Amino acid sequence: MGMQFGIFTVGDVTTDPTTGITPTEHERIKATVAIAKKAEEVGLDVFATGEHHNPPFIASNPTATLAYIGAQTENIILSTSTTLITTTDPVLIAEDYAKIQHLLDGRVDLMMGRGNTGPVYPWFGKDIRQGINLAVENYALLRRLWTETNVDWKGRFRTPLQGYTSTPRPLDGVAPFVWHGSIRSPEIAEQAAYYGDGFFHNHIFWPSSHAAQMVRLYRERFEHYGHGSQDQAIVGLGGQFFMRKNSQDAINEFRPYFDNAPVYGHGPALEDFMEATPLTVGSPQQVIERTLQFHEYVGDYQRQLFLIDHAGLPLKTVLEQLDLYGEILPTLRAEFAKLRKPGVPDAPTHAALVAKAGGPTDTAVYGAGDDATGTTDRDLDDPEVAKVLDGAL
Amino acid sequence: MSTKRIVVVSAGLSVPSSTRLLADMLADATSRAINARGVEVEVEHVELRGLAHALTDNLLTGFPSAELKKAIDAVHRADGVIAVTPVFSASYSGLFKTFFDVLETGVLDGKPVLAAATAGTARHSLVIEHALRPLLAYLHAVVVPTGVFAATEDFAAAGTGAEGDLQKRVDRAAAELAALVGGSTSDAGAAPAVVQRRLVEDEFESPTDFATLLKRASDGPPEY
């Protein structure tokens, strides 16, 4: 698959400004599941949920959400937007996402983000001023936990580890693919490049020049660290649209949501914001044209996610947006495929990563022997064990 | 000798405003003082009134409009800045402060700045000392010793040669700014050495390599 298309949500509970109705947390949580299932139904490749630990969000515990959605879907890749690498213990991230990998047969990846406001950090014993340092140290540990067993580790931000093996081991011995997301911190582009991981720019609420600048740096440094040429780097972009068949209908319907939205509401006019940022409100054709323009400043890229369910938009409207997204999807795929240079890597999937690793491996650490007898049924040199494995016993 | 760029930031609201009037006096005097050193000057005006909506939008969205970005970039590139505000409720105006609120940290590091203010009454005359200097000091600007405060009566008496003549103070402050902005060979390097903090654009220009980031992350006592 050359390029993946999908949606990402931040899980905000926001009053619908046109009706004054605020969904309950329960309604919003169930709506998130409905949106994800609909995303699969219309043919999207990726659904990503955010993570927040404060009102007005219902995006805590993303792993439960993803596992629940995963159990009710077949093909869609589930991801995060973002996983808080700053305040979440990397030991828990290693365990949780390896577990989901197994449950969903590899249909999961992650996007790392700092994504917290100042008051959130102390609830997890952290300090926002250490945001970059936390992201750097925690991720360095997380990688070791996925690639090594019996880890001895000592760092600055969590208690040391002695002989720790994270379980379960990643599915097929291959860690989930990781994207690093950041709006304007060059250090995170540097981090993604250093590891040869993916880089995702959220590409909403901010001028596209931010995305262009970050992606350019990531590509340059990806090459610098010897992972391949610049156009072999793995790039993802966000985006935001609101579509109706008739563009004026889209603008009229979306304006009150825009004017009252969290983050950017009560500020610039919709038209100014559309010009300054990648937000597109208009007809399906306009959304297609604007989306294709992203290619002009980031080059060939692997993943395009849109934010479509925030600012109090009711579930019914969001599902209609997904229907329209499904309708323009074949055109988006075809047009991006035409632009694509030969040799550009496909979007990452578990199967592709396993193939690249030379096939699946079992990295599990089995007990060396039971404490009482000192024997093990995994000792291949033991003729009795060999008989069991041969099916003779 | 390269041309020196002076940017005049003024927050007057009416037309004509006494704030702009003072800004023009300071700009002219500074140009003369720099020219007297045999150096060319380019003066650019940033009138904050026209940017009022953009400034509020920037507070809410976190990024400047194209027009505001142009003004911010001008200040960033300037060799010297003249900052003039009307006094509102015993301090600089909210509009004036908002402009400095949206500047990225480090933009004014070591920047020579002449601070000036206007008011309807001379009783506000220490506003430069108790409001503007602390703000600009926090931003690591280098503020010239003479601040220029002008009340209504100062404009009336300007040019009369009377004691406390506004023009004299303007000329003195302008000479101080010209000395800091420098430009002639004799006082190249007159501007005090100030550590320039790294801006985001510097990081894009020459990124900190990952080995340094890793080392930096783990430097320091345990925080668990």
Interface residues (C-beta under 8 A of the other chain):
Chain A: G125 K126 D127 Q130 I132 N133 L134 V136 E137 A140 G155 R156 F157 R158 T159 R184 P186 E187 A189 E190 Q191 A193 Y194 F205 W206 P207 H210 Q213 L217 R221 Y225 V263 Y264 G265 H266 G267 P268 D272 F273 A276
Chain B: T56 D57 L60 T61 G62 F63 S65 A66 V200 E203 F204 P207 T208 D209 F210 L213 L214 R216 A217 S218 D219 G220 P221 P222 E223 Y224
